[in-house]
Amino acid sequence: MRIAIDARMIQMSGIGTYIKTLMGQGIYDIALGNEEDIHKADGSVDVIAYADKIYGVSEQLHFPSKELKKSGADMLHVPHYNVPVFYRGRLAVTIHDLTHLVLPEFLPNKFAYIYAKLIIGYAVRKADIIFTVSENSKRDIMKFFKVREDKIDVVYNAVDSKFTKKERDRVEYLVDRYGLPHGRKVIMYVGNLKPHKNLLRLLEAYADMKDRDNTCLVLVGKAFDSENLTPRIKELGIEGNVIRTGIVVDDELVDFYNLADLFVFPSLYEGFGIPPLEAMACGTPVVCSDNSSLPEVVGDAAYTFNPYDTELIREAMEKVLSDEALAASLIEKGYERVKMFTPESVINRTKAAFERIKG
């Protein structure tokens, strides 16, 4: 069976990492997207040029159906829910999460909810096989779309091997480079500013910490290039404690995890949630939400809290920062937990699913 993958998102974070993990492993024979980008990940696949942006009418109108048929592809794997409407062959789709449906209060209007349910529902119905990244996401798919359980394969995301423990003196250069206050404990968050990431509650919880002025809160990610949080940070009186790095290169991200004394992840919903595992791989204790997929992902290797309660977020951060024995225990458990989420497991489970449907 010749399998093709839509690899247009290969250079993005998140889904791009997922695509790169799977390519170069003998799973795919054909890839759709940019030839140069694809061949950096897998030089053996045939490439069909396809440059249209995702989530638009253009990608549907310009989908290379004829070229794909001519290539002899028996199945197409679309690594997100933007499946091609005019494609008539066998289809695999990866649904990473159902944030829009689980938390519709964060959508701009009711039409956005209806649109999300229609487009994801179409992908689910059309697919011969559905990949998702957690048992929690599998339950959500079954709940919203009444799909058969045996149609869904759970394949956990993998932690990249670059996330590893480093000596403190190798990462302290970040203090001066990004203007962190000297001599303070570092609380770190990685992600974006989408409402379900729960950043406002995190800021409020941090502002109430008793020993706040002996710490700093470092927000890492492209979203923090903007001034969106500035008014609330000023209202809370924590301008001197909150550092927004903006986007950082991969090596610096690994180093920030190593610099941090605590990693906090207060999300209201995740399909998987890779940052807590990346922090664990770097030997950083983690506090995170106790909902959606996160308990499944972190197990007993993180101190969890109700993300809707700012007092509990504050208490979790204070508890782990002040209790050295607890922090050390979480670090050791974290090292073990990360071993469950390897690229090899992603590759093997994906191959097994395709072998099963081939039969």
C-alpha positions in Angstrom: 0.0 0.0 0.0 1.4 3.4 -1.1 0.7 6.0 1.6 0.8 9.8 1.0 1.0 12.5 3.7 0.0 16.1 3.5 3.2 17.7 4.7 2.5 21.4 4.2 2.7 22.0 7.9 6.1 20.4 8.4 7.8 23.7 9.4 5.2 24.6 12.0 5.6 23.9 15.7 3.3 21.2 17.1 1.9 19.5 14.1 5.2 20.1 12.2 7.1 18.2 14.9 4.5 15.4 14.6 5.0 15.2 10.8 8.9 15.2 11.1 8.7 12.4 13.7 6.8 10.1 11.2 8.7 10.9 8.1 11.9 9.1 7.1 10.7 5.9 8.7 9.4 4.0 5.7 5.8 4.8 6.4 5.2 7.2 3.5 5.9 6.9 -0.2 4.6 10.3 -1.3 4.4 13.7 0.4 2.4 16.8 -0.5 4.0 20.2 0.1 7.3 22.0 -0.5 10.0 19.7 -1.9 13.0 21.3 -0.1 11.3 21.2 3.3 10.1 17.6 2.8 13.4 16.2 1.6 15.2 17.7 4.6 13.0 15.3 6.7 12.8 12.4 4.2 14.8 12.2 1.0 13.2 9.0 -0.2 9.6 10.2 -0.8 8.1 11.4 -4.0 7.0 15.0 -3.7 3.8 16.5 -5.1 4.0 20.3 -5.0 1.2 21.8 -3.0 1.7 25.3 -1.5 -1.8 26.5 -0.7 -2.4 27.8 2.9 -4.3 25.6 5.3 -7.9 26.3 6.3 -9.0 28.2 3.2 -11.0 27.7 0.1 -7.8 27.8 -2.0 -6.5 24.5 -0.6 -9.7 22.8 -1.5 -9.8 24.2 -5.1 -6.1 23.4 -5.8 -5.8 20.1 -4.1 -3.7 17.9 -6.4 -6.2 15.0 -6.9 -5.0 14.1 -10.4 -1.3 14.1 -9.4 -2.1 12.0 -6.3 -4.0 9.4 -8.3 -1.2 9.3 -10.9 1.3 8.7 -8.2 -0.4 5.4 -7.3 -1.3 6.5 -3.7 -3.7 4.1 -2.0 -4.2 6.3 1.1 -3.7 9.9 2.1 -2.8 10.9 5.7 -3.9 14.4 6.7 -2.3 15.3 10.0 -5.1 17.8 10.9 -8.8 18.0 10.3 -8.5 20.1 7.1 -9.2 17.1 4.8 -9.6 17.6 1.1 -13.3 17.7 0.1 -12.7 16.5 -3.5 -10.4 13.6 -2.6 -12.1 10.2 -3.2 -9.4 7.8 -2.0 -8.8 6.1 1.4 -8.1 8.6 4.1 -6.4 8.7 7.5 -6.8 11.9 9.6 -5.2 13.0 12.9 -7.4 14.9 15.3 -5.2 16.5 17.9 -7.8 18.1 20.1 -11.4 19.4 20.1 -10.8 22.7 21.9 -13.3 24.6 19.8 -16.1 22.1 20.8 -15.2 21.5 24.4 -14.7 25.2 25.2 -17.1 27.0 22.8 -17.3 30.0 25.2 -13.9 31.1 23.8 -15.1 31.2 20.2 -16.1 34.6 18.7 -19.7 33.5 17.9 -22.1 30.6 17.5 -21.3 30.3 13.8 -17.7 29.5 14.6 -18.8 26.6 16.8 -21.1 25.3 14.1 -18.4 25.6 11.5 -15.9 23.8 13.7 -18.3 20.9 14.3 -19.1 20.6 10.6 -15.6 20.6 9.4 -14.2 18.2 12.0 -17.3 16.0 11.7 -16.7 15.8 8.0 -13.1 14.7 8.6 -14.2 12.1 11.1 -16.9 10.6 8.8 -14.7 10.5 5.7 -11.7 8.9 7.4 -11.0 5.2 7.3 -8.8 5.6 10.3 -8.6 8.4 12.9 -5.4 9.0 14.8 -5.6 11.0 18.0 -3.0 11.8 20.7 -4.7 10.8 24.0 -7.4 8.6 25.4 -9.1 11.8 26.6 -9.2 13.1 23.0 -10.5 9.7 21.8 -13.4 10.0 24.3 -14.1 13.6 23.2 -14.3 12.4 19.5 -16.6 9.6 20.4 -18.8 11.9 22.5 -19.2 14.6 19.9 -19.4 12.5 16.7 -20.7 9.0 17.8 -17.8 7.3 16.0 -17.0 3.7 16.5 -14.2 3.1 19.0 -12.3 0.7 16.8 -12.0 3.4 14.1 -9.8 5.5 16.4 -6.1 4.8 17.2 -4.4 6.6 20.1 -0.8 7.5 19.3 0.8 9.6 22.0 3.1 12.5 21.0 6.8 12.1 21.6 9.4 14.2 23.5 12.3 15.2 21.3 15.6 13.9 22.5 17.1 17.4 22.5 15.2 18.0 25.8 17.7 16.9 28.3 19.3 17.9 31.6 22.2 20.4 31.5 24.5 21.8 34.2 23.3 25.1 35.6 26.4 27.1 34.5 25.7 26.2 30.9 22.3 28.0 30.9 22.8 31.0 33.2 23.7 33.1 30.2 19.9 33.5 29.7 19.6 35.6 32.9 21.5 38.5 31.4 20.4 37.9 27.8 16.7 38.3 28.7 17.0 40.6 31.6 15.9 38.2 34.4 16.4 39.5 38.0 19.5 38.0 39.5 19.3 35.6 42.4 15.6 34.8 42.1 13.8 31.5 41.5 12.5 31.1 38.0 8.9 30.0 37.4 8.4 29.2 33.7 5.5 28.9 31.3 5.7 28.0 27.6 2.8 28.4 25.2 0.5 31.0 23.6 -2.1 33.5 24.6 -5.2 31.7 23.5 -8.0 32.0 26.2 -7.9 28.3 27.1 -4.3 28.5 28.1 -5.5 30.4 31.2 -2.8 33.0 31.4 -4.9 35.6 33.2 -5.5 33.2 36.1 -1.9 32.3 36.2 -0.9 36.0 36.5 -3.5 36.5 39.3 -2.2 33.5 41.2 1.4 34.6 40.8 0.5 38.1 42.0 -0.8 36.6 45.3 2.2 34.5 46.0 3.6 35.3 49.5 7.3 35.1 48.4 6.7 36.6 45.0 9.6 39.1 45.1 12.1 36.2 45.5 10.9 34.8 42.1 10.3 35.8 38.6 7.7 34.5 36.1 9.1 33.9 32.6 6.6 33.6 29.8 8.2 31.9 26.7 6.6 31.9 23.3 6.0 34.0 20.1 2.7 35.3 21.6 4.7 37.2 24.2 6.2 39.5 21.6 3.0 41.5 21.9 1.8 43.9 24.7 -1.5 42.1 25.2 -0.9 41.2 28.8 0.7 44.6 29.8 -2.5 46.2 31.2 -3.3 43.3 33.5 0.4 42.9 34.6 0.4 46.6 35.6 -2.9 46.3 37.4 -1.5 43.4 39.4 1.7 45.3 40.2 4.0 42.6 38.9 5.8 44.5 36.1 9.2 43.9 37.7 8.5 40.1 38.2 7.2 39.1 34.8 9.6 38.5 31.9 8.2 38.0 28.4 10.9 36.5 26.1 9.0 36.3 22.8 9.9 33.5 20.5 13.2 31.7 21.3 15.3 29.3 19.2 15.1 25.6 20.1 18.5 25.5 22.0 17.3 28.4 24.2 14.0 26.7 24.9 15.9 23.7 26.2 18.1 26.0 28.3 15.1 27.9 29.7 13.6 24.6 30.9 16.9 23.8 32.6 17.2 27.3 34.1 13.7 27.1 35.6 13.1 26.1 39.2 9.5 25.3 38.4 7.4 24.8 35.3 3.7 25.8 35.5 1.0 24.8 32.9 -2.5 26.0 33.9 -4.4 25.1 30.6 -8.1 24.6 30.7 -8.0 22.0 27.9 -5.3 20.1 26.0 -5.5 17.3 23.4 -2.1 16.1 24.8 0.1 18.8 26.3 3.8 18.3 25.5 5.5 21.2 27.4 5.1 19.5 30.9 7.0 16.5 29.5 9.7 18.6 27.9 10.2 20.3 31.3 10.4 16.9 33.0 13.0 15.7 30.5 15.1 18.7 31.5 14.9 17.9 35.2 12.4 20.6 36.2 9.5 20.0 38.6 6.1 20.5 37.1 2.8 21.8 38.4 -0.1 21.6 36.0 -3.9 21.4 35.5 -5.8 18.3 36.6 -8.2 18.2 33.7 -8.6 17.0 30.1 -5.6 14.9 28.9 -3.0 16.3 31.4 -3.5 13.7 34.2 -3.2 11.0 31.6 0.1 12.5 30.3 1.8 13.5 33.5 0.6 10.7 35.7 2.0 11.1 39.3 5.1 13.0 38.0 3.5 16.5 38.4 1.7 18.3 41.2 -1.8 19.1 39.8 -4.4 21.7 40.6 -7.9 22.9 39.5 -7.1 25.5 36.8 -10.3 27.4 37.5 -9.2 28.2 41.1 -6.4 30.9 41.3 -5.9 30.0 45.0 -5.1 26.4 44.1 -2.7 27.5 41.3 -0.9 29.8 43.8 -0.8 27.0 46.5 0.7 24.5 44.0 3.5 26.8 42.9 4.3 27.8 46.5 4.2 24.2 47.7 6.7 22.8 45.1 9.0 25.8 45.4 9.2 25.5 49.2 9.3 21.8 49.6 12.7 20.5 48.4 11.8 16.8 49.0 8.6 17.1 47.0 10.5 18.9 44.1 13.2 16.2 44.1 10.5 13.4 44.0 8.7 15.1 41.1 12.0 15.4 39.2 12.8 11.7 39.6 9.3 10.7 38.6 9.4 13.0 35.7 12.6 11.4 34.3 10.8 8.0 34.3 7.5 9.4 32.9 9.2 10.9 29.9 10.5 7.4 28.9 6.9 6.5 27.9 6.8 9.1 25.1 9.4 8.3 22.5 9.6 8.8 18.8 9.9 5.1 18.4 6.6 4.5 20.0 4.9 7.0 17.7 6.4 5.4 14.7 5.6 1.8 15.7 2.0 2.5 16.7 1.4 4.5 13.5 2.9 1.7 11.4 0.8 -0.9 13.2 -2.4 1.0 12.5 -1.6 1.3 8.8 -0.7 -2.4 8.6 -4.0 -3.3 10.3 -6.1 -1.3 7.8 -4.1 -2.7 4.9 -5.1 -6.2 6.0 
